[in-house]
Amino acid sequence: MSMSHAYGVPDRKAAERTLHRALDIGYNFFDTAALYGFGKNEQLLGEVISPRRNEFVLASKCGLIRGEDGKRSVNAQPDIIRKTCEQSLKNLRTDHIDLYYLHRVDPKVPLEDQIGMLGQLVTEGKIRSVGMSEVAAETLRKAHAIHPIAALQSEYSLWTRNPEHQVLDTCRELGIAFVAFSPLGRGFLCANLSDPDTLVETDLRRSMPRFQGDNFVQNLALLEPLKHIAAKNGCSPAQLALAWLLSKAKNIVPIPGTQNVRHAEENFSAIDIRLSARENAVLENAINASTVRGERYNRATLATMET
């Protein structure tokens, strides 16, 4: 997502270098969506790495589209899902998408119709498997009974622990992969952002309560144990945050986003870091739902999610 919108200013050349470098060093899963740049991110992947299509698993999403007002809108009508998928295939320059998520459940459409259309796309060979994003355990169970759900994607990191309530257990029980987006807390856990006012005006984080005013000031103090343990292990805070997530369960797949080659290389090295039980406990006690100040989204955005 960050290669096309939301964080800072997109840099096409940097994105191209990062995508190719990621493949070269061993990344094998790329996650995009029709929403990201309203198609521009899918086009980027199609133009830059479609010649290397056999080297990676490709995921995209439907259900969030550009509304009549030019802003994002939840729409998972079956005909819209089909239309979005067909456009994504063109954008991505591929004949199939390996994992296709329902980006958000549409409350105006029966779940059977939404998941049913995704299942139909599987039958037609346009997608290989069905995923969901930001849904509660009960909805996941209902959807899985309609058509097998291969993966659930939700925000999960040291400072966003919502999935621990029920969703992670449900995924393990049903044999569903859990894809953790924003595993670095939208850059917060990298411990290099000291003033949100330095972010460009269009940066998504400016609208997020955790990055605002006293919330951000108090959240900064939570990083000290993270930085201390990272220094002790000879790694960066970002690598430590990813190592923590990788240690939680084998079915968890973190997807850190970046358009920076150095960050992509650094993130990949997190797979070699092993934390002790005591270090994990210290991190979890320092950064958790009770200590983090502020909601992860504003009210309007939170209203579109179950988690």
C-alpha positions in Angstrom: 0.0 0.0 0.0 2.7 2.5 0.9 4.1 2.3 -2.6 1.0 4.0 -3.9 -0.6 6.0 -1.1 -1.2 6.6 2.6 2.4 7.1 3.9 4.6 9.9 2.6 5.1 10.5 -1.1 5.1 7.5 -3.5 8.4 7.0 -5.4 8.0 4.8 -8.5 11.7 4.1 -9.0 12.2 3.2 -5.3 9.1 0.9 -5.5 10.5 -0.9 -8.5 13.9 -1.4 -6.9 12.3 -2.7 -3.7 10.0 -5.1 -5.5 12.8 -6.7 -7.4 15.1 -6.8 -4.5 12.4 -8.4 -2.3 12.1 -11.2 -4.8 15.8 -11.6 -5.1 16.4 -12.1 -1.4 13.4 -14.5 -0.9 10.1 -12.7 -0.3 7.4 -14.9 -1.9 4.1 -13.2 -1.0 2.9 -9.9 -2.2 -0.3 -8.3 -0.9 -2.2 -5.5 -2.7 -5.8 -4.4 -3.2 -8.1 -2.6 -5.6 -8.4 0.1 -3.0 -4.6 0.9 -2.9 -4.3 4.0 -5.0 -7.7 3.0 -6.6 -6.0 0.5 -8.9 -2.5 2.2 -9.2 -0.9 -0.3 -6.8 -2.1 -3.3 -8.7 -1.0 -1.6 -12.0 2.4 -1.1 -10.4 2.8 -4.8 -9.6 1.5 -5.8 -13.0 4.0 -3.5 -14.8 7.0 -4.2 -12.7 6.9 -7.9 -11.6 4.4 -9.7 -13.7 7.3 -11.2 -15.8 8.3 -12.9 -12.5 4.8 -14.1 -11.7 5.9 -17.7 -10.9 8.1 -16.5 -8.1 5.5 -15.3 -5.7 2.0 -15.8 -4.2 -0.2 -12.9 -5.2 -3.0 -11.5 -3.0 -5.5 -8.7 -3.7 -8.8 -7.5 -2.3 -12.3 -6.4 -3.2 -15.2 -4.9 -1.3 -13.7 -1.4 -0.8 -14.0 0.8 -3.9 -14.0 4.5 -4.9 -17.4 5.9 -4.1 -19.3 8.6 -6.0 -17.7 11.2 -3.8 -14.2 10.0 -4.8 -13.6 8.5 -1.4 -13.4 4.8 -0.3 -16.7 3.1 0.1 -17.8 -0.4 1.2 -19.5 -2.3 -1.6 -19.5 -6.0 -1.9 -22.5 -6.5 -4.2 -21.8 -9.8 -6.2 -21.7 -7.9 -9.5 -19.2 -5.4 -8.0 -17.0 -8.2 -6.6 -16.9 -9.7 -10.1 -16.2 -6.4 -11.8 -13.5 -5.5 -9.4 -11.8 -8.9 -9.8 -11.8 -8.7 -13.6 -10.3 -5.2 -13.4 -7.7 -6.4 -10.9 -6.7 -9.3 -13.3 -6.1 -6.7 -16.0 -4.2 -4.4 -13.7 -2.0 -7.2 -12.4 -1.4 -8.7 -15.8 -2.2 -12.2 -14.7 -4.8 -14.8 -15.4 -5.4 -15.6 -11.7 -5.1 -14.2 -8.2 -3.8 -16.8 -5.7 -5.6 -15.3 -2.7 -8.5 -12.9 -3.0 -9.8 -11.2 0.1 -13.2 -9.6 0.9 -11.6 -6.4 2.1 -14.6 -5.5 4.3 -17.9 -7.3 4.8 -20.8 -5.3 3.3 -23.6 -5.0 6.0 -26.1 -4.3 3.2 -25.5 -7.6 1.4 -26.1 -11.1 2.7 -22.9 -12.8 3.6 -23.9 -15.8 1.6 -24.0 -13.6 -1.5 -20.6 -12.1 -0.9 -18.8 -15.3 -0.1 -20.8 -17.2 -2.7 -19.5 -14.9 -5.5 -16.0 -15.4 -4.3 -16.5 -19.1 -4.4 -17.8 -18.8 -7.9 -14.7 -17.0 -8.9 -12.7 -19.9 -7.5 -14.7 -22.3 -9.6 -14.0 -20.2 -12.7 -10.3 -20.2 -12.0 -10.0 -16.4 -11.7 -8.9 -16.8 -8.1 -7.4 -19.8 -6.3 -8.6 -19.2 -2.7 -10.8 -16.9 -0.6 -9.7 -14.6 2.2 -11.4 -12.1 4.5 -10.2 -9.0 6.3 -11.0 -7.4 9.6 -13.9 -9.7 10.6 -14.8 -11.2 14.0 -14.5 -14.9 14.8 -18.3 -15.5 14.5 -18.4 -14.0 11.0 -15.3 -16.0 10.0 -17.0 -19.2 11.1 -20.1 -18.4 9.1 -18.1 -17.5 6.0 -16.0 -20.7 6.3 -19.2 -22.8 6.3 -20.2 -21.2 3.0 -16.9 -21.6 1.3 -13.4 -22.5 2.7 -11.6 -19.4 3.9 -7.8 -19.7 3.3 -6.7 -16.6 5.2 -7.9 -13.8 7.5 -6.1 -10.5 7.3 -6.3 -8.1 10.2 -4.0 -5.6 11.9 -1.8 -7.3 14.5 1.4 -6.1 16.3 2.6 -5.4 19.7 0.5 -2.3 19.9 -2.6 -3.8 18.2 -3.6 -6.9 20.0 -7.3 -7.3 19.1 -7.0 -10.6 17.3 -5.8 -12.3 20.5 -9.3 -12.2 21.9 -10.9 -14.9 19.7 -9.7 -14.6 16.1 -6.3 -16.2 16.4 -7.8 -19.2 18.2 -10.5 -19.6 15.6 -8.0 -19.4 12.7 -5.9 -22.2 14.3 -9.0 -24.3 14.9 -10.2 -24.0 11.3 -6.8 -24.2 9.7 -6.9 -20.7 8.4 -3.7 -18.6 7.9 -3.6 -15.3 9.8 -2.0 -12.4 7.8 -0.9 -9.6 10.0 -1.0 -6.2 8.4 0.8 -3.2 9.8 3.0 -5.5 11.9 5.3 -2.5 12.7 2.4 -0.3 13.9 2.5 1.9 10.8 6.1 2.7 11.5 5.7 3.5 15.2 7.5 0.3 16.3 10.5 1.3 14.1 11.1 3.8 16.9 12.3 6.5 14.5 9.2 8.8 14.4 9.5 11.4 17.2 7.1 14.1 15.9 3.9 13.3 13.8 3.9 16.9 12.7 6.8 16.1 10.4 4.6 13.8 8.3 3.3 15.1 5.0 -0.3 16.4 5.1 -1.7 13.5 3.2 -0.2 10.9 5.5 -2.9 8.5 6.8 -1.4 8.5 10.3 -2.4 12.2 10.9 -6.0 11.0 11.2 -5.2 8.2 13.7 -5.8 9.0 17.4 -2.7 7.1 18.4 -0.5 9.5 16.5 -2.1 12.6 17.9 -1.3 15.0 20.8 -0.9 13.5 24.3 -1.7 10.0 23.0 1.5 10.0 20.9 3.6 11.5 23.6 2.6 8.9 26.1 2.9 6.1 23.5 6.5 7.1 22.8 7.5 6.1 26.3 6.3 2.5 25.6 9.2 2.1 23.2 12.0 2.1 25.7 11.8 -1.6 26.6 11.6 -2.4 22.8 14.7 -0.4 22.1 16.6 -1.8 25.1 15.9 -5.5 24.1 16.7 -4.7 20.4 20.1 -3.3 21.4 20.7 -6.3 23.6 20.0 -8.6 20.6 22.0 -6.6 18.1 18.9 -5.8 16.0 16.6 -2.9 15.2 13.4 -2.3 17.0 11.5 -3.1 13.8 13.2 -6.5 13.5 12.4 -7.2 17.1 8.7 -6.4 16.6 8.6 -8.7 13.7 10.5 -11.5 15.6 7.9 -11.2 18.4 5.1 -11.6 15.9 6.7 -14.6 14.1 7.1 -16.3 17.5 3.4 -16.2 18.3 2.2 -19.0 15.9 3.3 -20.9 12.8 0.1 -19.8 10.9 0.9 -16.1 11.3 2.3 -14.3 8.2 3.4 -10.7 8.8 3.3 -8.4 5.8 5.5 -5.3 6.6 5.1 -2.7 3.8 7.8 -0.4 2.5 9.1 1.2 -0.7 12.6 1.3 0.8 15.2 -1.4 -0.2 17.1 -1.1 3.0 14.0 -1.6 5.1 12.9 -4.6 3.0 16.3 -6.2 3.6 16.2 -5.4 7.3 12.6 -6.8 7.8 13.5 -10.0 6.0 16.4 -10.6 8.5 13.9 -10.7 11.3 13.3 -14.4 10.6 16.6 -15.2 12.1 16.0 -13.6 15.5 14.9 -15.7 18.4 13.5 -14.2 21.6 13.5 -15.7 25.1 10.3 -16.2 27.0 11.4 -13.5 29.4 12.0 -11.0 26.5 8.6 -11.8 25.0 6.9 -11.2 28.4 8.7 -7.9 28.9 7.6 -6.7 25.5 4.0 -7.8 26.0 3.7 -6.2 29.4 5.1 -2.9 28.1 3.1 -2.6 24.9 -0.5 -3.9 25.0 -4.1 -2.9 24.9 -4.0 -1.5 28.4 -0.9 0.7 27.9 -1.4 2.0 24.4 -3.3 5.4 24.2 -5.8 6.0 21.5 -7.9 4.1 19.0 -6.1 2.7 15.9 -8.5 4.5 13.5 -11.0 7.3 13.7 -14.6 6.5 14.5 -15.8 6.5 10.8 -13.2 4.0 9.8 -13.7 1.8 12.8 -17.4 1.5 12.0 -16.5 -0.5 8.9 -14.7 -3.2 10.9 -15.7 -6.0 13.3 -12.3 -6.2 15.0 
